[in-house]
Amino acid sequence: MNPLLGAFGSSPFEPLASGPIQVKLRLQPMSHGSIFGLLVLGAVAAFQVWVTLRVYRSRLYEPSQKSAQAKLIWLLPALGAVIAFSVLTSEEQRERRHERSDDGEFRN
């Protein structure tokens, strides 16, 4: 008797029983907490994608700065995106004020 074949029969790839294999799956409904958790995770991921796109489309940063901000966004989920979003928003507002003052219209 071949020790590799042992209880498998004549071939290790030959099934022990003939006929179709039946697998029964019982799906249970998700709890409200699980659904809420998935919605929150989806919202955080969508926010991170949106902030990452805004950072890369911005003309305020050099490519290396954009890369560093994207790393911050994805390595510190939610918090990194909030930080990058607030910095980007304040920089954009400062840039707009600077452009207005260059046009002769000074606003503080």
PyMOL commands that set and color helices and strands:
alter all, ss='L'
color gray80, all
select helices_A, chain A and resi 6-8+32-57+63-75+79-102
alter helices_A, ss='H'
color red, helices_A
deselect
rebuild
show_as cartoon
